[in-house]
Amino acid sequence: MLTPFVLTENVDVKVKYRMEQKILIGTENGLYTLNENLEVRFAGHEVRSLTNHNSHWWGIINHREIWRSDAGDSWNHVVSVDNVRANCLLVTTEEKLFVGTSEAHLFTLRGKTLELVHSFEKARGRDHWFTPWGGAPDVRSISSDPSGILYVNVHVGGILRSPDEGRSWQPIIDIHADVHQVVFDPDSGLLLAASASGLAISDNGGESWQFITTGLHAHYLRAIAVTNRTVFVSASTGPSTDRAAIYRGALDENVSLERCWQGLPEWFSDNIDTFCLAASNSCIAFGTSGGFVFISSDKGQRWTVAARDLPPVRCVVIA
């Protein structure tokens, strides 16, 4: 089992304003904590996904190990997965941990054991899930609403909804929408998804959807984050791209998206990927495969390079 440690050399950190929120950055080589300084844990190990709930942090290390931290400080190993890759995490309001994995499996933590959610294995439509390259589909992202309804995104398999903590499942979007991340926004009550068909929005828990592409240079979306009734997405020309950008839009009756420009390059040469875009209050942050982290303190109007020369970024979370 790996042991976390701190490493702070060979990183160029630029903080342009006083940061009131701590930002955790999972990378291909370590977990970076950005506040007034920069610390690195799990050096030499990939940090793929992070989530926090009630001051407790959870992370996936090397696609196999699930670790937990209180207030983001001392980290402890909780459990490991076998034979599959752990991709994403969710802690519900009932303090229940779900883990989405490769081969489209879903697990839940009971005590110190990960148990397969057998009902998910029998979900309607599962036989039609696929990937463009012919491999097995993955559980890519998970979200929930305050009442405990679960939303699980399969790539490629759409979104499945469970109203009863995983005992039953209902597909709620066409799998060919090619969803890359699902998020429930409690402030607006909207269910949102970053898809290859644009920004998908539902005001009735996925019973019907509206796809927004207005303002986008292209409608292939990989990442999504929401704060204060404002949505942020990453958009590009496709899976292999040299023209990716960040957009923002108010969640009102006529949602339209506008390009974020000030302080950002004209284009990013790779997708801003699932989990690499985060928002909390007026702070927005995202990381790139080129090792840059950009931060905005004014809801995405102006951006600053907070760190550079990091390993490829895999996920970003704002405390």
Number of C-alpha atoms within 10 A of each C-alpha: 6 12 10 18 14 14 16 13 9 9 14 14 18 14 15 13 12 9 14 11 14 15 22 23 27 32 29 21 21 28 32 24 21 21 16 15 11 18 18 20 22 22 20 14 18 21 26 27 28 26 21 20 15 10 10 14 21 24 23 25 26 21 22 18 19 21 17 21 17 15 14 17 12 11 19 14 18 16 15 18 17 10 9 14 21 28 23 24 26 24 21 19 14 10 10 12 16 25 27 25 25 20 17 23 20 26 21 19 15 11 9 9 13 19 15 15 17 14 13 21 13 12 14 14 13 15 9 9 17 20 14 9 7 7 9 14 21 25 27 26 26 25 22 24 19 13 11 16 17 24 27 27 29 31 27 24 28 25 29 22 22 18 16 12 16 21 11 17 22 16 21 16 20 13 19 15 20 25 30 26 28 28 23 24 21 15 11 15 15 19 22 25 31 29 24 22 18 24 31 23 23 17 14 11 18 21 10 12 19 14 18 17 19 14 15 21 16 18 22 26 34 29 28 30 28 26 21 16 16 21 21 27 26 27 30 26 18 17 12 11 13 14 17 23 26 26 20 23 20 17 18 10 6 8 19 17 20 15 19 19 16 13 14 15 10 12 13 18 17 19 26 27 23 24 27 28 28 25 26 17 15 13 19 25 26 27 29 25 20 15 16 19 25 19 26 22 21 12 21 23 14 15 20 18 19 21 19 18 13 23 19 18 29 26 26 29 24 21 18
